[in-house]
Amino acid sequence: MSSSLVPIRISLHAIGGQGGGVLSEWIVAVARHSGWLAQATSVPGVAQRTGTTIYYIELFPRLETGREPVFALMPTAGEVDLVVAAELMEAGRAINRGLVTSDHTTLVMCTNRIYSVGEKSQMGDGRFQEAPVLAAAKSSARRLIAADMEAAAERTGSMISAPLFGAVAGCGVLPFARAGYETAIRAAGVAETANLAGFAAGFAAAQDALAALPGREPAPPSSLIDVQKLVEEGVRRLTDYQDRQYADLYRERLARFTPHERADALLSRELARYLALWMSYEDTVRVADLKTRAARFRRVEGEVGAEPGQLVNTVEYLHPRLEEICDVLPAALGNWLIGSLRLHRWLAPLFAHGRHVSTSRLSGFLLLYGLAGLRRWRRGSYRYARENAKIETWLDRVAETAAREYDLAVEIVRCQRLIKGYGDTYERGWRNFSTLMAQLGQVDAPTLSRYRLAALADDEGRALNSILQPSTPGSRALT
């Protein structure tokens, strides 16, 4: 066999549930239908989210001599022609392994993210930075096809494998006609209409990317997003959370800071983000609302790959404490129950253990649906009264500080990142937030920023306590 004949080497990187196996089978089917030899292998990885699998494919034209190549089982750094990544960080891992090279590798990558457990469990923003991965992809690959394939899949009702298959067809690496790819989808006989639509969307995305080469700069970081866009997103979030009047209150609260603003509008930008987050605090009503939405049931069905008409049983694990129950009660009643030690000791054991609620059953669904319906009375609840008072106090501090020290006011706004979730998570964050607010008058903006980052470093508050201890002898650990 001539040494100049080498296989086309393809490395696919997908997370469990994204249809990487289906994508691999489609590519092999196209090749064999076109008279080529093909071999596909897969190596499942350790569960990072739902497990990352590397699929490796080698394709070779059938020779008249009848001789066949010996295919490799795994990709080799520097020798891969096409790398396909179904998630942004998987593209980064492929680059890090040396599978993407500037001399001949075409990289087809999704810009969408599926966050790992490690990213989601951080106290603050634990997400990996996307900009370095995009920059590395642009500099490492011979040609880069980057698009949000997850969005394309949602638009067309397909799985992400279909738009990726279209991008593989549209990137020009494989010598097969478009009709062959579409035939492979039809031959599979599964969700044909949706998968063909997803394929077309991915094909168009690849063609557009090739037409735009040598590529555009990555999207600007979130700090450069126009303030108005953030406000609009805040209004959308709070209207969905409560109602239009609640979103109007959000706008009114932001308007009071206009006189304190400077050219870069940094304070308004940070306030637009963090005020919306605080005003949409998590309570049992919000949790119940999100868990009973039709869109969530459709998403779960898509994630588990349910066929049309197939029944899916969804079981929710809920563990509301007595405090969360009091939160949704009328303010006076909730305050009375929380303040009564005798009632608290009597009632607390009833909520000491979690519960499994099947929202696929009518009884479980109606339980959560009824709880979600309490949203209309949220403004009269015990939790709303407390959160509203805390927000007003926070805004007053920001306004007072902005008049004399703009940068410190911005840091006070950013401290809201400490307040998240509900239950024990919320209590820990609130204690740390209160500790930092107690430091106002003694710290400047850089120092408050350092304290905030320390508070976000761990759940127990060890990092924050370690830097506060020297200046506050005998202080208690923030745990």
C-alpha positions as CSV (number, residue, x, y, z in Angstrom):
1,M,0.0,0.0,0.0
2,S,1.4,3.4,-0.9
3,S,2.7,5.3,2.1
4,S,1.0,8.4,0.8
5,L,-2.5,6.9,1.5
6,V,-3.5,7.6,5.0
7,P,-7.0,7.4,6.7
8,I,-9.1,10.3,7.5
9,R,-9.0,10.6,11.3
10,I,-11.9,11.9,13.3
11,S,-12.1,12.4,17.0
12,L,-15.5,13.1,18.6
13,H,-15.8,14.4,22.2
14,A,-19.3,14.3,23.8
15,I,-20.9,14.2,27.2
16,G,-23.2,11.4,28.1
17,G,-26.7,12.0,26.8
18,Q,-25.6,14.2,23.8
19,G,-25.8,11.5,21.3
20,G,-22.1,11.0,20.6
21,G,-22.7,7.4,19.7
22,V,-25.4,8.2,17.3
23,L,-23.2,10.9,15.6
24,S,-20.4,8.3,15.3
25,E,-22.8,5.7,13.8
26,W,-24.1,8.3,11.3
27,I,-20.6,9.2,10.1
28,V,-19.7,5.5,9.7
29,A,-22.9,4.9,7.8
30,V,-22.2,7.7,5.3
31,A,-18.7,6.4,4.7
32,R,-19.8,2.8,4.1
33,H,-22.7,3.9,1.9
34,S,-20.1,5.7,-0.2
35,G,-18.0,2.6,-0.6
36,W,-15.4,3.5,2.0
37,L,-14.0,1.4,4.8
38,A,-14.7,2.7,8.3
39,Q,-13.9,1.8,11.9
40,A,-15.2,3.4,15.1
41,T,-14.1,2.9,18.7
42,S,-15.1,4.7,21.9
43,V,-13.6,5.2,25.3
44,P,-15.9,6.3,28.1
45,G,-14.4,8.7,30.6
46,V,-14.9,9.3,34.3
47,A,-18.2,11.0,35.1
48,Q,-17.5,14.7,35.0
49,R,-21.0,15.7,34.4
50,T,-22.7,12.6,33.0
51,G,-19.4,11.1,31.7
52,T,-17.3,12.3,28.7
53,T,-16.7,9.8,25.9
54,I,-14.1,10.0,23.1
55,Y,-15.3,8.4,19.9
56,Y,-12.5,7.8,17.3
57,I,-13.2,7.1,13.7
58,E,-10.9,6.2,10.8
59,L,-12.1,6.3,7.2
60,F,-10.3,4.8,4.2
61,P,-11.3,4.5,0.5
62,R,-11.8,0.9,-0.7
63,L,-8.9,0.0,-3.1
64,E,-9.2,-1.9,-6.3
65,T,-6.4,-4.2,-5.1
66,G,-8.7,-5.4,-2.3
67,R,-6.0,-4.6,0.3
68,E,-7.3,-3.1,3.6
69,P,-5.5,-0.8,6.1
70,V,-4.9,-1.6,9.8
71,F,-6.9,1.0,11.7
72,A,-5.8,2.6,14.9
73,L,-8.0,2.4,18.1
74,M,-7.3,5.8,19.6
75,P,-6.4,9.3,18.2
76,T,-2.7,10.3,18.2
77,A,-1.7,13.9,19.0
78,G,-0.9,15.8,15.8
79,E,-2.5,13.3,13.5
80,V,-6.2,14.1,13.7
81,D,-8.0,15.7,10.6
82,L,-11.3,16.5,12.2
83,V,-12.1,17.1,15.9
84,V,-15.7,17.5,16.9
85,A,-16.6,18.8,20.4
86,A,-20.1,18.8,21.7
87,E,-19.3,21.2,24.5
88,L,-16.9,24.2,24.8
89,M,-14.7,22.8,27.5
90,E,-14.4,19.4,25.7
91,A,-12.9,21.3,22.9
92,G,-10.4,22.8,25.3
93,R,-9.5,19.3,26.5
94,A,-9.0,18.1,23.0
95,I,-6.7,21.1,22.3
96,N,-4.8,20.4,25.6
97,R,-4.3,16.7,24.5
98,G,-2.6,18.0,21.3
99,L,-5.3,16.6,19.0
100,V,-5.9,20.0,17.3
101,T,-3.0,21.3,15.2
102,S,-2.7,24.3,12.9
103,D,-1.3,22.4,10.0
104,H,-4.3,20.2,9.1
105,T,-7.0,19.9,11.9
106,T,-10.4,21.3,11.4
107,L,-12.2,21.9,14.7
108,V,-16.0,21.8,14.9
109,M,-16.9,23.0,18.4
110,C,-20.0,23.9,20.3
111,T,-19.9,27.2,22.1
112,N,-22.6,26.1,24.6
113,R,-21.7,24.9,28.1
114,I,-22.8,22.1,30.4
115,Y,-21.3,23.0,33.8
116,S,-19.5,20.4,35.8
117,V,-20.3,19.6,39.4
118,G,-17.1,21.3,40.4
119,E,-18.2,24.5,38.7
120,K,-21.7,24.5,40.1
121,S,-20.7,23.7,43.6
122,Q,-18.5,26.8,44.1
123,M,-19.8,29.5,46.5
124,G,-19.3,32.2,43.9
125,D,-18.9,32.0,40.1
126,G,-16.9,28.8,39.7
127,R,-17.3,28.6,35.9
128,F,-14.2,28.0,33.8
129,Q,-13.3,31.0,31.7
130,E,-14.5,30.6,28.1
131,A,-12.4,33.3,26.4
132,P,-9.0,31.4,26.8
133,V,-10.6,28.3,25.2
134,L,-12.0,30.3,22.3
135,A,-8.6,32.0,21.8
136,A,-6.8,28.6,21.9
137,A,-9.2,27.1,19.4
138,K,-8.7,30.0,17.0
139,S,-4.9,29.8,17.2
140,S,-4.6,26.0,17.3
141,A,-6.9,24.8,14.5
142,R,-6.3,25.1,10.8
143,R,-10.0,25.9,10.4
144,L,-12.5,26.6,13.2
145,I,-16.3,26.1,13.1
146,A,-17.7,27.4,16.3
147,A,-21.5,27.8,16.9
148,D,-24.1,27.2,19.6
149,M,-25.3,23.8,18.4
150,E,-27.5,23.3,21.5
151,A,-29.6,26.4,20.5
152,A,-29.9,24.9,17.0
153,A,-31.1,21.6,18.5
154,E,-33.7,23.4,20.6
155,R,-35.0,25.4,17.6
156,T,-35.4,22.3,15.5
157,G,-36.5,19.8,18.2
158,S,-33.6,17.5,17.7
159,M,-30.7,16.3,19.8
160,I,-27.4,18.2,19.5
161,S,-25.9,15.3,17.5
162,A,-28.0,16.3,14.5
163,P,-26.6,19.9,14.1
164,L,-23.1,18.6,14.8
165,F,-23.6,16.0,12.0
166,G,-24.7,18.9,9.7
167,A,-21.5,20.8,10.7
168,V,-19.4,17.8,9.9
169,A,-21.0,17.6,6.5
170,G,-20.6,21.4,5.9
171,C,-17.0,21.8,7.0
172,G,-15.7,20.1,3.9
173,V,-13.3,17.7,5.5
174,L,-15.1,14.5,4.4
175,P,-15.5,13.8,0.6
176,F,-19.1,12.8,0.7
177,A,-22.2,14.5,-0.8
178,R,-24.8,16.1,1.4
179,A,-27.4,13.7,0.2
180,G,-25.4,10.8,1.7
181,Y,-25.6,12.4,5.2
182,E,-29.3,12.9,4.9
183,T,-29.8,9.3,3.7
184,A,-28.0,8.1,6.9
185,I,-30.5,10.0,9.0
186,R,-33.4,8.6,7.2
187,A,-32.0,5.1,7.4
188,A,-31.8,5.3,11.2
189,G,-35.6,5.8,11.2
190,V,-35.6,7.8,14.5
191,A,-37.0,11.4,14.7
192,E,-36.3,11.8,11.0
193,T,-38.0,15.2,10.5
194,A,-36.4,16.8,13.6
195,N,-33.0,15.4,12.9
196,L,-33.0,16.5,9.3
197,A,-34.0,20.0,10.4
198,G,-31.1,20.0,13.0
199,F,-28.7,18.7,10.3
200,A,-29.7,21.6,8.0
201,A,-29.1,24.1,10.8
202,G,-25.7,22.7,11.6
203,F,-24.8,22.6,7.9
204,A,-25.7,26.2,7.4
205,A,-23.7,27.2,10.5
206,A,-20.6,25.5,9.2
207,Q,-21.0,27.1,5.8
208,D,-21.4,30.6,7.4
209,A,-18.3,30.0,9.5
210,L,-16.2,29.0,6.5
211,A,-17.4,32.1,4.6
212,A,-16.3,34.3,7.4
213,L,-12.8,32.9,7.8
214,P,-10.3,33.9,9.1
215,G,-12.9,34.3,11.8
216,R,-14.2,37.0,14.0
217,E,-13.1,37.9,17.5
218,P,-14.9,36.1,20.4
219,A,-17.9,37.9,21.9
220,P,-17.0,40.6,24.4
221,P,-16.9,39.6,28.1
222,S,-20.1,40.1,30.2
223,S,-18.5,43.3,31.8
224,L,-18.9,45.0,28.4
225,I,-22.5,44.2,27.8
226,D,-24.7,47.2,27.5
227,V,-26.5,48.2,30.7
228,Q,-29.9,48.4,29.0
229,K,-29.6,44.7,27.9
230,L,-28.9,43.7,31.5
231,V,-31.9,45.8,32.6
232,E,-34.1,44.1,30.0
233,E,-33.0,40.7,31.2
234,G,-33.7,41.7,34.8
235,V,-37.2,42.9,33.8
236,R,-37.8,39.6,32.0
237,R,-36.6,37.6,35.0
238,L,-38.6,39.4,37.6
239,T,-41.8,39.4,35.5
240,D,-41.5,35.7,35.2
241,Y,-40.7,35.5,38.9
242,Q,-43.6,37.6,40.2
243,D,-45.3,40.1,37.8
244,R,-44.9,43.3,35.8
245,Q,-45.4,45.5,38.8
246,Y,-42.5,43.8,40.6
247,A,-40.3,44.4,37.5
248,D,-41.4,48.1,37.6
249,L,-40.1,48.2,41.2
250,Y,-36.8,46.9,40.0
251,R,-36.6,49.8,37.4
252,E,-37.5,52.4,40.1
253,R,-34.8,51.1,42.4
254,L,-32.2,51.4,39.6
255,A,-33.3,54.9,38.6
256,R,-32.3,56.3,42.0
257,F,-28.7,55.7,41.2
258,T,-28.6,57.6,37.9
259,P,-27.3,60.8,39.6
260,H,-24.3,58.9,41.0
261,E,-23.3,57.3,37.7
262,R,-20.0,58.0,35.8
263,A,-19.1,57.5,32.2
264,D,-18.4,53.8,32.2
265,A,-21.7,53.1,34.0
266,L,-20.1,50.4,36.1
267,L,-22.3,50.9,39.1
268,S,-25.5,50.7,37.1
269,R,-24.2,47.6,35.3
270,E,-23.4,45.7,38.5
271,L,-26.7,46.9,40.2
272,A,-28.7,45.7,37.2
273,R,-27.3,42.3,37.6
274,Y,-27.2,41.8,41.4
275,L,-30.4,43.6,42.2
276,A,-32.3,41.3,39.8
277,L,-30.7,38.3,41.5
278,W,-31.6,39.4,45.0
279,M,-35.2,40.3,44.1
280,S,-35.7,36.9,42.6
281,Y,-34.6,35.1,45.8
282,E,-35.2,31.4,46.0
283,D,-38.1,30.2,48.1
284,T,-40.3,27.1,48.1
285,V,-42.8,28.9,45.8
286,R,-40.2,29.5,43.2
287,V,-38.9,25.9,43.4
288,A,-42.3,24.5,43.0
289,D,-43.1,26.8,40.1
290,L,-40.0,25.8,38.2
291,K,-40.5,22.1,38.8
292,T,-44.1,22.0,37.5
293,R,-43.5,23.9,34.2
294,A,-44.2,22.1,31.0
295,A,-40.9,23.2,29.6
296,R,-39.1,21.4,32.4
297,F,-40.9,18.1,31.7
298,R,-40.0,18.4,28.0
299,R,-36.4,19.1,28.9
300,V,-36.3,16.0,31.2
301,E,-37.8,13.9,28.4
302,G,-35.2,15.1,26.0
303,E,-32.3,14.5,28.4
304,V,-33.3,10.9,29.0
305,G,-34.0,10.3,25.3
306,A,-37.7,9.4,25.8
307,E,-39.5,8.3,22.6
308,P,-42.8,10.0,21.6
309,G,-45.6,8.6,23.9
310,Q,-43.1,7.0,26.3
311,L,-43.9,7.6,29.9
312,V,-41.2,9.2,32.1
313,N,-41.5,9.2,35.9
314,T,-40.0,12.3,37.4
315,V,-39.3,12.1,41.2
316,E,-38.3,15.3,43.0
317,Y,-36.3,15.3,46.2
318,L,-37.4,18.2,48.5
319,H,-36.3,19.0,52.0
320,P,-38.0,22.2,53.2
321,R,-37.2,23.1,56.8
322,L,-39.7,24.7,59.2
323,E,-38.1,28.0,58.3
324,E,-38.9,27.6,54.6
325,I,-42.5,26.8,55.5
326,C,-42.8,29.9,57.7
327,D,-41.3,31.9,54.8
328,V,-44.5,31.5,52.6
329,L,-46.9,32.2,55.5
330,P,-48.4,35.7,56.0
331,A,-45.8,37.9,57.6
332,A,-47.4,38.2,61.0
333,L,-48.0,34.4,61.3
334,G,-44.6,33.5,60.0
335,N,-42.9,35.9,62.4
336,W,-45.0,34.5,65.3
337,L,-44.1,30.9,64.6
338,I,-40.4,31.6,64.1
339,G,-40.4,33.6,67.4
340,S,-42.1,30.9,69.5
341,L,-39.4,28.5,70.8
342,R,-42.0,26.1,72.1
343,L,-43.8,25.8,68.7
344,H,-40.5,25.6,66.9
345,R,-39.3,22.7,69.1
346,W,-42.6,20.9,68.5
347,L,-42.9,21.5,64.7
348,A,-39.3,21.3,63.6
349,P,-39.0,17.5,63.8
350,L,-41.9,17.2,61.3
351,F,-39.6,18.7,58.7
352,A,-36.4,17.0,59.7
353,H,-36.3,14.6,56.8
354,G,-36.5,15.1,53.0
355,R,-39.4,13.9,50.9
356,H,-39.6,12.3,47.5
357,V,-42.4,13.7,45.4
358,S,-43.3,12.2,42.0
359,T,-44.6,15.1,39.8
360,S,-45.6,12.4,37.2
361,R,-48.4,11.5,39.5
362,L,-51.4,13.7,39.9
363,S,-51.1,13.9,43.7
364,G,-47.5,15.0,43.6
365,F,-48.0,17.4,40.7
366,L,-51.0,19.1,42.4
367,L,-49.1,19.4,45.6
368,L,-46.3,21.4,43.9
369,Y,-48.6,23.2,41.5
370,G,-50.7,24.5,44.5
371,L,-47.6,25.6,46.3
372,A,-46.5,27.5,43.1
373,G,-49.9,29.2,43.0
374,L,-49.0,31.0,46.3
375,R,-46.9,33.4,44.1
376,R,-49.8,35.8,43.9
377,W,-49.6,36.3,47.7
378,R,-45.8,36.4,47.9
379,R,-45.7,40.1,48.7
380,G,-47.6,39.5,51.9
381,S,-45.3,36.6,53.0
382,Y,-42.9,36.6,55.9
383,R,-39.9,36.0,53.6
384,Y,-40.8,38.9,51.3
385,A,-41.0,41.3,54.2
386,R,-37.5,40.2,55.4
387,E,-35.9,40.2,52.0
388,N,-37.4,43.5,51.0
389,A,-36.1,45.2,54.1
390,K,-32.6,43.8,53.5
391,I,-32.6,45.0,49.9
392,E,-33.6,48.5,50.9
393,T,-30.9,48.6,53.6
394,W,-28.4,47.4,51.1
395,L,-29.4,50.0,48.5
396,D,-29.3,52.8,51.0
397,R,-25.7,51.8,51.8
398,V,-24.8,51.8,48.2
399,A,-26.4,55.2,47.5
400,E,-24.7,56.7,50.5
401,T,-21.3,55.4,49.6
402,A,-21.6,56.2,45.9
403,A,-21.9,59.9,46.7
404,R,-18.4,59.9,48.2
405,E,-16.6,56.7,47.1
406,Y,-17.8,55.3,43.8
407,D,-15.5,52.2,43.7
408,L,-16.4,51.1,47.2
409,A,-20.1,51.4,46.3
410,V,-19.5,49.0,43.4
411,E,-17.8,46.5,45.7
412,I,-20.8,46.7,48.1
413,V,-23.0,45.8,45.2
414,R,-20.8,42.9,44.3
415,C,-21.1,41.5,47.8
416,Q,-24.6,40.4,46.9
417,R,-22.9,37.4,45.3
418,L,-22.6,35.9,48.8
419,I,-26.3,35.6,49.1
420,K,-27.7,32.6,47.2
421,G,-29.8,29.5,47.4
422,Y,-32.0,28.8,50.4
423,G,-31.8,26.9,53.7
424,D,-28.3,26.4,55.2
425,T,-26.6,27.7,52.0
426,Y,-28.5,31.0,52.3
427,E,-27.8,31.3,56.1
428,R,-24.0,30.9,55.6
429,G,-24.0,33.4,52.8
430,W,-26.0,35.9,54.8
431,R,-23.7,35.6,57.8
432,N,-20.7,36.3,55.6
433,F,-22.5,39.2,53.9
434,S,-23.4,40.7,57.2
435,T,-19.8,40.4,58.4
436,L,-18.5,42.3,55.4
437,M,-21.2,45.0,55.8
438,A,-20.0,45.4,59.4
439,Q,-16.5,46.3,58.0
440,L,-17.8,49.4,56.1
441,G,-16.2,52.5,57.4
442,Q,-13.0,50.7,58.0
443,V,-12.1,49.4,54.6
444,D,-11.5,50.7,51.1
445,A,-12.7,49.1,47.8
446,P,-9.6,46.8,47.2
447,T,-9.9,45.5,50.8
448,L,-13.6,44.8,50.6
449,S,-13.0,43.0,47.3
450,R,-10.4,40.9,48.9
451,Y,-12.7,40.0,51.8
452,R,-15.5,39.1,49.3
453,L,-13.3,36.8,47.4
454,A,-12.2,35.1,50.6
455,A,-15.8,34.6,51.6
456,L,-16.5,32.9,48.3
457,A,-13.5,30.6,48.7
458,D,-15.1,28.0,50.9
459,D,-18.4,27.0,52.5
460,E,-17.1,27.1,56.1
461,G,-15.7,30.7,56.0
462,R,-12.2,29.6,56.9
463,A,-10.5,31.9,54.3
464,L,-12.5,34.9,55.4
465,N,-12.0,34.2,59.1
466,S,-8.2,33.9,58.6
467,I,-7.9,37.4,57.2
468,L,-10.3,39.0,59.6
469,Q,-8.9,37.3,62.7
470,P,-5.8,39.5,63.1
471,S,-7.9,42.7,63.1
472,T,-10.7,41.3,65.3
473,P,-9.1,39.2,68.1
474,G,-11.4,36.6,69.6
475,S,-13.9,36.7,66.8
476,R,-15.9,33.6,66.2
477,A,-15.4,31.4,63.2
478,L,-17.8,32.2,60.4
479,T,-19.3,28.7,60.2
